[in-house]
Structures are given as C-alpha cells and as structure tokens.
Amino acid sequence: MTDVALAVAMTMDAASSYGDMSLLMSTDTDFRPAIDASLRLAPKRPVMIACPPGRVGPKHDFSGRVMSFAIPEKHLQASLLPEAVVGQDGRLFQRPAKWNE
C-alpha cells in the first residue's frame, strides 16, 4: 500500500468509526495531514505512532493527543520472514541480504 493509500484509509477509518483507535507504524511526516484529519473527525479516537528503531516520535505538536512508542529491535528481528521460501509453483523466494543486518 502506498503512503497516500494508507493516509486515506486512516482518515476513512476515523470518519466511519471503524475500530477504536488508529495505529500508524511510520514516522514519515507526510502522514501529518492524515493524523490531523483523523483527530478532527474523531476527537476521542486515540492515535498511536509505532516508531521503527532509530527513529523518533512525531516532531509536531499534537497537544498530547498522539502517543508514540518505539518498536524494539528484538520484535522486528523475531518477525522476519525465513531466509528462503518455496512458493506453491516451486519458485524460490529469498529474503534480501540487507534484512539480515
């Protein structure tokens, strides 16, 4: 999904009261308009930002209405796909080498 599609989905979810919170796993500042819109559309709906290792939380002031937390490196490591997976058609798919770092 693209950043734009994610931002639209987040805003639509807030507008339609789909779910009880928004969880964004990105610190990309391009999401600021979607966060602002979500907070305006559903002021009581929590917005949380999960920050990848080495990234900081939002640099914008959301008046305490947006919470952020760091994703521990060990959780990302535990969620990696296997180094190689064989598809149903017999093709071999390999995890990018840079993911092993």
Protein Blocks (a to p, Z undefined) as FASTA:
>chain_A
ZZklmmmmmmmmmmnogajbdcdddfbfklmmmmmmmmmmmmmlccdddddehiacdfbd
eehpaccddddfklmmmmpccfbdcdfkopacdddfklmZZ
